[in-house]
């Protein structure tokens, strides 16, 4: 079972990277706890779950660090249990999917799903009440039943499209099959075919639209990508271009499709920090706050850097600010020692030279933070 994110968490979770479900449960649990400990603002991540055959089983949005959940497995289980089931057949398919999710989850994070389902059926209790019972190893159900039902993409259709008539369900099934074919084609090297497949659809979900944009940026089909975001929103593509292709391609992209974000990225990476911090009209993100904070540090504007840090809530930026302050304190001390030595009647030139060497070294460290 694989998880693909169409949005990212800088430095922690990459977009469009196929994670194993086990891996992402552990990672989201760690990051969720970290955000809650820091009392940080929750981060919204869009994701999709696929089986090993490439069938999309589930898609949704996970709010990392929000109250009520502790990892992506916990989140999906809650959402599935909140879905109203129309009949016993749908309940069975949902329950099998819950068991399959649990079987793909590390033991220490597993919920006793059999007990949860029994209690839900008997008492109709809320998830919070059920959570007090604790987490235990899951009772495994028949492998044959899991394979027979879970690998069918009909599961996804039934869970997300309740109340639709047969015709609508058939259309949704065809669309899901087209999306599956597009993803498989892209991952096996048939990029153009995958893009054509997605562009040929009448409607796209937000996750599918983000995926298509990623494909188009990788293929450098920027005119087509801009049709989906609008030319006034070229900033949203500039960041993807930088991530996928690097600085040189971003420079070319900026010439054709100028944007404040593209201008900032180029100035920042070229060390033109004064120009970078003066750029206005950017939709700020945690990553941009971090980079702008670093730019202020390079300019010696500590208070402005601290303002950016308060918005970014980024450990790396906070660490750099602390390092910068320590270096400034050391430089102040060394400068004082140099002045004192110069005024001394028994002036020691070798000591002054040694202090100046330390001064130069610290200045270099400060400029490279």
C-alpha positions as CSV (number, residue, x, y, z in Angstrom):
1,X,0.0,0.0,0.0
2,X,1.4,3.4,-1.1
3,X,0.7,7.0,-0.1
4,X,1.3,9.9,-2.5
5,X,1.2,13.5,-1.3
6,X,0.2,16.3,-3.7
7,X,1.3,18.9,-1.2
8,X,4.5,18.9,0.8
9,X,5.9,19.7,4.2
10,X,9.2,21.4,3.6
11,X,12.2,19.3,4.7
12,X,10.0,16.5,5.9
13,X,7.5,15.2,3.4
14,X,8.0,15.4,-0.4
15,X,5.2,15.8,-2.9
16,X,4.7,13.2,-5.6
17,X,7.0,10.7,-3.8
18,X,5.4,7.2,-3.3
19,X,5.8,6.4,0.4
20,X,4.9,3.0,1.9
21,X,1.9,3.2,4.2
22,X,4.0,1.8,7.1
23,X,6.7,4.5,6.6
24,X,4.3,7.4,6.4
25,X,2.4,6.3,9.5
26,X,5.6,6.5,11.6
27,X,6.7,9.7,10.0
28,X,3.3,11.5,10.4
29,X,3.2,10.4,14.0
30,X,6.6,11.9,14.7
31,X,5.8,15.1,12.9
32,X,2.4,15.4,14.4
33,X,3.8,15.1,18.0
34,X,6.5,17.6,17.1
35,X,4.0,20.3,15.9
36,X,1.8,19.8,19.0
37,X,4.7,20.1,21.3
38,X,5.7,23.4,19.7
39,X,2.1,24.5,19.7
40,X,2.6,25.2,16.0
41,X,-0.1,25.9,13.4
42,X,-1.4,22.6,11.8
43,X,-0.2,21.9,8.3
44,X,-2.7,20.7,5.7
45,X,-1.5,17.9,3.4
46,X,-3.5,16.5,0.4
47,X,-2.8,12.8,-0.2
48,X,-3.9,9.6,-2.0
49,X,-3.6,6.0,-1.0
50,X,-3.0,3.3,-3.7
51,X,-2.7,-0.5,-3.5
52,X,0.2,-2.3,-5.1
53,X,-1.6,-2.6,-8.4
54,X,-1.9,1.2,-8.7
55,X,-5.6,1.4,-7.8
56,X,-6.6,4.5,-5.9
57,X,-8.3,3.5,-2.7
58,X,-8.7,6.8,-1.0
59,X,-7.9,10.5,-1.2
60,X,-8.3,13.2,1.3
61,X,-6.6,16.0,3.3
62,X,-4.7,15.4,6.5
63,X,-4.2,18.3,9.0
64,X,-0.9,17.5,10.6
65,X,-0.7,18.7,14.2
66,X,-4.5,19.2,14.5
67,X,-6.3,18.0,17.6
68,X,-8.1,14.7,17.5
69,X,-5.7,12.7,15.4
70,X,-2.1,11.5,15.9
71,X,-1.0,10.1,12.5
72,X,-2.4,9.5,9.0
73,X,-3.7,6.0,9.8
74,X,-5.6,7.4,12.8
75,X,-7.0,10.2,10.6
76,X,-8.2,7.9,7.8
77,X,-9.8,5.5,10.2
78,X,-11.8,8.3,11.8
79,X,-13.0,9.6,8.4
80,X,-14.1,6.2,7.3
81,X,-16.0,5.5,10.6
82,X,-17.7,8.9,10.2
83,X,-19.1,8.0,6.7
84,X,-22.7,7.0,6.8
85,X,-23.2,3.5,5.3
86,X,-26.3,2.9,3.2
87,X,-26.4,-0.9,3.6
88,X,-24.6,-3.9,5.0
89,X,-22.6,-4.4,1.9
90,X,-21.0,-1.0,2.2
91,X,-20.3,-1.5,5.8
92,X,-18.5,-4.8,5.0
93,X,-16.3,-3.1,2.3
94,X,-15.5,-0.2,4.7
95,X,-14.6,-2.7,7.5
96,X,-12.4,-4.7,5.3
97,X,-10.6,-1.6,4.2
98,X,-10.1,-0.6,7.8
99,X,-8.6,-4.0,8.5
100,X,-6.3,-3.7,5.5
101,X,-5.1,-0.3,6.7
102,X,-4.4,-1.7,10.1
103,X,-2.5,-4.7,8.7
104,X,-0.2,-2.2,6.8
105,X,0.4,-0.2,10.0
106,X,3.3,-0.9,12.4
107,X,2.1,-2.9,15.4
108,X,2.7,-0.1,18.0
109,X,0.3,2.2,16.1
110,X,-2.4,-0.3,15.4
111,X,-5.9,0.1,16.7
112,X,-8.0,-3.0,17.8
113,X,-10.3,-2.4,14.8
114,X,-12.4,-5.5,15.5
115,X,-13.2,-4.1,19.0
116,X,-13.8,-0.6,17.6
117,X,-16.3,-1.9,15.0
118,X,-18.2,-4.0,17.6
119,X,-18.4,-1.1,20.0
120,X,-19.5,1.3,17.2
121,X,-22.3,-1.1,16.1
122,X,-23.5,-1.8,19.6
123,X,-23.2,1.6,21.2
124,X,-22.9,4.1,18.3
125,X,-20.2,5.8,20.5
126,X,-18.0,8.6,19.2
127,X,-14.3,8.1,18.2
128,X,-13.1,10.0,21.2
129,X,-14.9,7.6,23.5
130,X,-13.5,4.6,21.7
131,X,-10.0,6.1,21.9
132,X,-10.0,5.7,25.6
133,X,-10.0,2.0,25.2
134,X,-6.4,2.2,24.0
135,X,-4.6,0.7,21.0
136,X,-3.9,-3.0,20.6
137,X,-2.7,-5.5,18.1
138,X,-5.3,-6.1,15.4
139,X,-7.1,-9.4,14.8
140,X,-6.3,-10.4,11.2
141,X,-9.2,-11.4,9.0
142,X,-9.2,-13.8,6.0
143,X,-6.4,-12.9,3.5
144,X,-8.7,-14.2,0.7
145,X,-11.4,-11.7,1.7
146,X,-8.9,-8.8,1.9
147,X,-7.5,-9.6,-1.6
148,X,-10.9,-10.1,-3.1
149,X,-12.4,-6.9,-1.9
150,X,-9.7,-4.4,-1.1
151,X,-7.9,-4.6,-4.4
152,X,-11.1,-3.7,-6.2
153,X,-11.3,0.0,-7.0
154,X,-15.1,-0.4,-6.4
155,X,-14.3,0.1,-2.7
156,X,-13.2,3.7,-3.3
157,X,-16.2,4.3,-5.5
158,X,-18.7,3.0,-2.9
159,X,-17.1,4.9,0.0
160,X,-16.9,8.3,-1.7
161,X,-19.9,8.3,-4.0
162,X,-22.8,7.1,-1.9
163,X,-26.3,7.7,-3.2
164,X,-25.2,7.9,-6.9
165,X,-27.2,6.0,-9.5
166,X,-25.6,3.2,-11.5
167,X,-24.8,5.4,-14.4
168,X,-23.0,8.0,-12.3
169,X,-21.1,5.2,-10.5
170,X,-20.0,3.7,-13.8
171,X,-18.8,7.1,-15.0
172,X,-16.8,7.5,-11.8
173,X,-15.4,4.1,-12.2
174,X,-14.2,4.9,-15.8
175,X,-12.7,8.1,-14.6
176,X,-10.8,6.3,-11.8
177,X,-9.5,3.8,-14.3
178,X,-8.3,6.7,-16.5
179,X,-6.5,8.3,-13.6
180,X,-4.9,5.0,-12.7
181,X,-3.7,4.5,-16.3
182,X,-2.3,8.0,-16.3
183,X,-0.3,7.5,-13.1
184,X,1.0,4.1,-14.2
185,X,2.0,5.6,-17.6
186,X,3.9,8.5,-16.0
187,X,5.8,6.2,-13.5
188,X,6.8,3.9,-16.3
189,X,8.2,6.6,-18.6
190,X,5.1,7.4,-20.7
191,X,4.9,11.0,-19.5
192,X,3.2,12.5,-22.6
193,X,0.6,9.8,-22.6
194,X,-0.1,10.4,-18.9
195,X,-0.6,14.1,-19.4
196,X,-2.9,13.6,-22.4
197,X,-4.9,11.2,-20.3
198,X,-5.5,13.7,-17.5
199,X,-6.1,16.6,-19.8
200,X,-8.7,14.6,-21.6
201,X,-10.9,14.4,-18.6
202,X,-13.9,16.8,-18.2
203,X,-13.3,17.4,-14.5
204,X,-10.3,16.9,-12.2
205,X,-10.2,16.8,-8.4
206,X,-7.8,19.2,-6.7
207,X,-5.4,16.3,-6.1
208,X,-5.5,15.3,-9.8
209,X,-5.1,19.0,-10.9
210,X,-2.0,19.3,-8.7
211,X,-0.6,16.0,-10.1
212,X,-1.2,17.3,-13.7
213,X,0.6,20.5,-12.9
214,X,3.5,18.6,-11.6
215,X,3.7,16.5,-14.7
216,X,3.5,19.6,-17.0
217,X,6.3,21.3,-15.1
218,X,8.5,18.3,-15.3
219,X,7.9,18.2,-19.1
220,X,8.5,22.0,-19.3
221,X,5.0,22.6,-20.8
222,X,4.6,25.9,-19.0
223,X,2.0,27.4,-21.3
224,X,-0.3,24.4,-20.7
225,X,0.4,24.5,-16.9
226,X,-0.6,28.2,-16.8
227,X,-3.9,27.4,-18.3
228,X,-4.8,25.7,-15.1
229,X,-3.5,28.3,-12.7
230,X,-3.8,31.5,-14.8
231,X,-1.0,33.8,-15.9
232,X,-1.5,36.1,-12.9
233,X,-0.6,33.1,-10.7
234,X,2.8,32.2,-12.3
235,X,4.4,32.4,-8.8
236,X,2.8,29.1,-8.0
237,X,4.6,27.4,-10.9
238,X,7.9,29.3,-10.2
239,X,8.4,27.4,-7.0
240,X,7.8,24.0,-8.7
241,X,10.2,24.9,-11.5
242,X,12.9,25.7,-9.0
243,X,12.3,22.4,-7.1
244,X,12.1,20.2,-10.2
245,X,14.7,21.8,-12.6
246,X,16.9,24.1,-10.5
247,X,18.0,27.7,-10.7
248,X,19.0,28.0,-14.3
249,X,15.6,26.8,-15.5
250,X,13.9,29.2,-13.1
251,X,15.9,32.1,-14.6
252,X,14.6,31.1,-18.1
253,X,11.0,30.7,-16.7
254,X,11.2,34.1,-15.0
255,X,12.1,35.8,-18.2
256,X,9.1,34.3,-20.0
257,X,6.7,34.4,-17.0
258,X,7.9,37.0,-14.5
259,X,6.5,36.9,-10.9
260,X,7.6,38.3,-7.5
261,X,8.3,34.8,-6.2
262,X,10.5,33.9,-9.2
263,X,12.4,37.2,-8.7
264,X,12.8,36.5,-5.0
265,X,14.1,32.9,-5.5
266,X,16.7,34.1,-8.1
267,X,17.9,37.0,-5.9
268,X,18.1,34.9,-2.8
269,X,20.1,32.1,-4.5
270,X,22.4,34.6,-6.1
271,X,23.2,36.2,-2.8
272,X,21.4,39.5,-3.7
273,X,19.8,39.7,-0.2
274,X,18.9,43.4,-0.3
275,X,17.0,42.9,-3.5
276,X,15.3,39.8,-2.2
277,X,13.9,41.3,1.0
278,X,12.6,44.4,-0.9
279,X,10.4,42.3,-3.1
280,X,6.7,42.8,-2.3
281,X,3.4,41.1,-3.3
282,X,4.4,37.5,-2.5
283,X,2.0,35.0,-1.0
284,X,4.1,34.0,2.0
285,X,4.7,30.4,3.0
286,X,6.7,29.0,5.9
287,X,9.6,28.3,3.4
288,X,9.5,31.9,2.2
289,X,9.5,33.3,5.7
290,X,12.5,31.1,6.4
291,X,14.5,32.2,3.4
292,X,13.6,35.9,4.0
293,X,14.7,35.5,7.6
294,X,18.1,34.1,6.4
295,X,18.4,37.0,3.9
296,X,17.9,39.5,6.8
297,X,20.6,37.7,8.8
298,X,23.0,38.0,5.9
299,X,22.2,41.7,5.9
300,X,22.8,42.0,9.6
301,X,19.2,42.9,10.3
302,X,18.6,40.6,13.3
303,X,15.3,42.0,14.5
304,X,13.7,41.6,11.0
305,X,15.0,38.1,10.9
306,X,13.3,37.4,14.3
307,X,10.0,38.7,12.9
308,X,10.3,36.2,10.0
309,X,11.1,33.4,12.5
310,X,8.0,34.1,14.4
311,X,6.0,33.5,11.2
312,X,8.0,30.6,9.9
313,X,8.1,28.6,13.2
314,X,11.1,26.8,11.7
315,X,13.8,25.1,13.8
316,X,16.5,25.7,11.2
317,X,15.9,29.4,11.1
318,X,15.7,29.7,14.9
319,X,19.0,27.8,15.1
320,X,20.7,30.2,12.6
321,X,19.4,33.2,14.6
322,X,20.9,31.7,17.8
323,X,24.2,31.0,16.0
324,X,24.2,34.6,14.6
325,X,23.7,36.1,18.0
326,X,26.5,34.0,19.6
327,X,28.9,35.0,16.8
328,X,28.0,38.7,17.2
329,X,28.7,38.4,21.0
330,X,32.1,36.8,20.3
331,X,32.9,39.5,17.7
332,X,32.0,42.2,20.2
333,X,34.3,40.6,22.8
334,X,37.2,40.2,20.4
335,X,36.9,43.8,19.1
336,X,37.0,45.0,22.6
337,X,40.2,42.9,23.3
338,X,41.8,44.3,20.1
339,X,41.1,47.9,21.1
340,X,42.4,47.2,24.6
341,X,45.6,45.7,23.3
342,X,46.2,48.5,20.9
343,X,45.9,51.0,23.8
344,X,48.2,49.0,26.0
345,X,51.7,50.3,26.8
346,X,53.0,46.8,26.3
347,X,51.2,46.3,23.0
348,X,51.6,42.7,21.8
349,X,51.3,42.7,18.0
350,X,51.2,38.9,17.7
351,X,48.3,38.8,20.1
352,X,46.5,41.5,18.0
353,X,47.2,39.5,14.8
354,X,45.8,36.3,16.4
355,X,42.7,38.1,17.6
356,X,42.2,39.5,14.0
357,X,42.5,36.0,12.6
358,X,39.7,34.9,15.0
359,X,37.7,38.0,14.0
360,X,38.0,37.2,10.3
361,X,37.0,33.6,10.9
362,X,33.9,34.6,12.8
363,X,33.0,37.2,10.2
364,X,33.1,34.4,7.6
365,X,30.9,32.2,9.7
366,X,28.4,35.0,10.2
367,X,28.3,35.7,6.5
368,X,27.6,32.0,5.8
369,X,24.8,31.3,8.2
